[in-house]
Amino acid sequence: MDVRHRPPSLTITTILMVAVLATGACSRMPFVKQDFKRQEFERTTAEVNVKGNGRNNNSVAAARNLELAQMRLMSGDYPAAEKEALKALKLDPKSADAETVLAVVASRSGDPAGAGRHYLRAAEFAPDNGAVQSNYGVWLCREGRAAESLPWFDRALQDPRYTSPSVALANSGSCAARAGQDVRAGRDLRRAIALDPNNAAALGALAELEFRQGNAFEARAFSERRLSVAPADRGALQLASQIEEKLGDRVAAARYVQRMRAEFPETRGSGMGDDGKR
C-alpha cells in the first residue's frame, strides 16, 4: 500500500464517564460515597486506537474510505463514518481498522453489544496489533467482564511495536482491581508508572487501590502525584478528601471538598459520607 495514502493512526479517548476507571461513568456522575466497584477504566485509557495493519489493506480506495471514515467519526457524523467504514470493509473484508471504526460508531450510538462484536472481529483480524487487542480488553472491562479482559491486555503488551504500553498497563491494572486481583493490579499499575511517571490514570488507580487496602499514607502520595500531573476530576478530588479524612487532617479534607464544589458545582455531598454541609 502506498504510504502516502495510508490512513493516519487514530486515537480516540472517550469519557464514559467514568467510569472506566472512575465512577459510574467515569467521574462525571455526582456521588456521595466512593465506590471502588464502580471504578471506570475509561477514565484512564484510550478507548480506541486505530492503526493500519499494513498487511491486508492494500487498496488505495479502501484506504481513502478509511481516512474519510475517521474524519467523519471525529466530526461526530456517525452515519457517514459507518458508511465509509462499510465501503472499506467491502474492499478489504478483514480490515481491523474498518471494524474498529464501526465499533466506535456502535458505541457512540448506544449499541455496546454491537461495539463488542466489531472490537472482537478487529482483534481476530489483527492478532499481533497491540492497540487492537487492548481495545477489546477495554470493552470487556467496561461491560463488567474485567477478568476476561486481562488476557487481551497481555496480548497487547506482547506487540513490540505497540507505542502505548503504559496505557495498556494502566487499564490492565485498573481492570485487575475490578476483578479482585489486587496483586496483579498493583504490579501492572506500578509498571505503567515506571514507564510513564506522569500517567494520571495509573497514579489515580493506584491511589484508590492503596486507600482501599488501608494504606492511607501511600494513597496520599499517589493521589498528590495524580493531582500534580493532570487536571483534577471529581473522582480524584473526592478520593483526596477521603484520604485526608482517614489520616485525620480534616482541614486538608475540607479544602479538597471546597475545591471539588468550586470546580464541579453540580457535585452533591462532600464525598466523605455526609450531606455536603461542611
N, C-alpha and C positions, 0 to 999 in steps of 0.2 A: 504493500500500500504506500502510495506517495505520502511522505511525511508532511508535505505542505498541506495535504487535505485531511490529515489525521485530526479527529476531534480533540479539543483540549481536555485535559483532566478536569473533572467537575467534582467539587466538594461542596456538599450542601449540609448545613447543620440546622437541624430543627429543634425548636424548643417545644417540647410537648408538654410540656412542661408540667411538669417536670416531673416531671418526672423522671426521666431516665437517669436518674440518679438524683433526684431532688425532692419531689413530693407529690403527690397527687398529680403530678404533671409537671413536673419539674419544679418548681417552686414558685410558680406564678399563682397558685391557689392559696387563698387565705387559710391559715390553720392555726390552731391554738397550741397543740402539743406535738413535739417532734415524734414522727412515726417512722422508724428506720425501715419498716417493712414496705413502706411506700417510696423508698428511695428510687430516684429515677436516673438511669444511666444516660439518658439523653442529655441531661444537663452536662454530662461530661464528655460527650463524644460526638463525632460527626456521624450523622445518620447515613449519609450516602457519600460514597467515594467512587466515582466512575472513572475507570481508566481503560483505555483501549487495550484489547488483548493482543493486538498485533499478529494474530495467527489466523483467525477466521474472517475477519472483516477486511477483505481485500478489494471491496468495491468502492470506488470513489463516490458513486451515487449513494451508497449506504452511509458512507462517512459524512456526506453532506446532510443527509436526513438526520443523522445523529446530532450533528452540530446544530441544526435547526431545532431539533427536539430539546436539546439542552438550553438553547436560548429561550424557547417558549416556556420551558419549565421555570427558569429563573425569573421570567417576567410574570409568572403566575397564570399563564394561559394554558391550563392543563389539558383541555380538549385538543388543542393544536399540538401540544407536546406528545400526547398519546398518538395522534395521527401520524406524526413524523417518525416516532419510535416504531410503530407498526410497519411503516414503509421500510425502515431499515431492517426490521426483523424478517420481512418477506424476502429481502435480498440476501440476508445472512441469518438463517433460521437458528443459529447458535450464537447470536451476539449477546454477550454478557452485558455490554453497555446498554443495548436496547432494552433488555429485561430490567436493568436497574432503573432506567428512566420510567418504565412502566410501573415498577414497584413504587417509586416516589409519587407518581400520579395517583395510583390507587390509595396510597397512604393519605395524601393530601385531600383526596376525595371522600374520605370516610370509609374506605374498604380495606381494613387491616388484613383480612384473610387473603384478599387478592394480592396485597402487597407481599405477603409472606410467600405466596406461590411464585411470584416473579423473582423475589430475592433468592429463593431456593434454586430456581432454574438458572439464574445468573451464576450462583455458586457451583452448580453442576457443570455449566459450560466453561467456567474458568477456575478449575480446581487449584491452580497454582497462583492465583491472584489474591494476595493478602487482603486488599481492600474489599474485594467482593465477598470473601469468606467472612470478614469482620462485619459487613453489612447484615448478613443473615444472622449472625450471632446477636447483633444489636436488636434485630426484630424479635428474635426468640425471647430475649430477656425482657423486652418491653411488654411482650404478650404474656408474661408471667411464667415463662419456661426457662428460668435462669439456669438451672442445672444443665439443661440441654444446650444452652448457648456456649458453654465453656469450651467444648472441643473445637468449635468454629473459630474461637479466638486463638486457640493453639495452632490451628491450621494457618491462620493469617500470619502468625509470628514465624512460621516456617519459610515464608517467602522472603528471600534475601533482598529482593527489590522493593519490598514494602517500605514506604517512606515515613509511615506514621506508627511505628511500633509502640511509642509511648501512649498513643490514643487507644490502641487495641488493649494494652496492658491496663490502662485506667478503666476501660469498660469491663475487661475480664475481672479485675479486682472488685469492681462495684457489683457485678452480677454474681460473683462468688459469694459476696457478703449477703446478697439477697437469697442465695441458695443455702445459706447457713454454713458455708465453707470458709470460716474466718481465717484459717491458716493460709489457704490459698489467696484469700482476699488481701491479707496483709502483705504477703510475698509479692503479688503482682502490682499492688499499688506502690510499694517501695521501689520495685523495678522501674515503674513508669516515672517516678520522681528522679531516680538515678539517671535516667536518660534525658529527662526534661525537668529540671528543678522548679520550673515555673508552670508546671501542669496543674492548673487550678482544679480541674476535675479530680485528679488523683489526690491532691492535697485535701480537698474538701471531703472526699470519700474516706480518706484515712483518718481525718479528724472525727468523722462520725463513727467509724469503727472503733477507734480508741475510746471515745466517750461511751459508747455502748458497752465496752468491755470494762468500764470503770477506771480507765486510765486518764483522769481529767487533766493532769499536767501535760502529758503527751498530746492529748487532744487540743489543749490550748496552743501548743507550739505549732501544730499543723494548721489549726484554724487561723492563727495570726499570719502564717505564711500564705494561706489561701487568700486572705483579705488584702494582702500586700501585693499580690501579683496580678489581680484582675478585679474588675468592678464587682462590688458585692451584689448578691441577690438576697431575697428574703430568707431563703434557707440558710445561707452562710451566716447572716446576722443573727438569726434565731438560734442557731447552734452555738454561736459565740456567746450569746447571752446565757444560754443554759449551762455552758461550761463554767462561766464566771460565777453563776449562781451555785453550782456544785462546789466550786473552790471557795465559796464564802465571800466573794468580792461583789456584794450587791450593788455597789456604786458603779463598777465596771459593767455589770449586767444591765443596769438601768440605762447606761449610756448606749449600749447596743440596741436596747429596746427603743430608745428615743430616736436613734438613727434609723432604725427599721421603719418607724412610723413616719419619719420625715421623708425618707426616700421612697417608701411604698405606702402611701397614706391609706390605701384600701385594705391594708393588713389589719386584722382584728386580733385583739389579745396581745399579750407580750411574748407568747411563745414559751412561757415558763409555767403554764398550767393555771394562771389566774385569769381575771377578766380583762386584763389590759389596763386597769385603772391604777397605775403605779405612780 
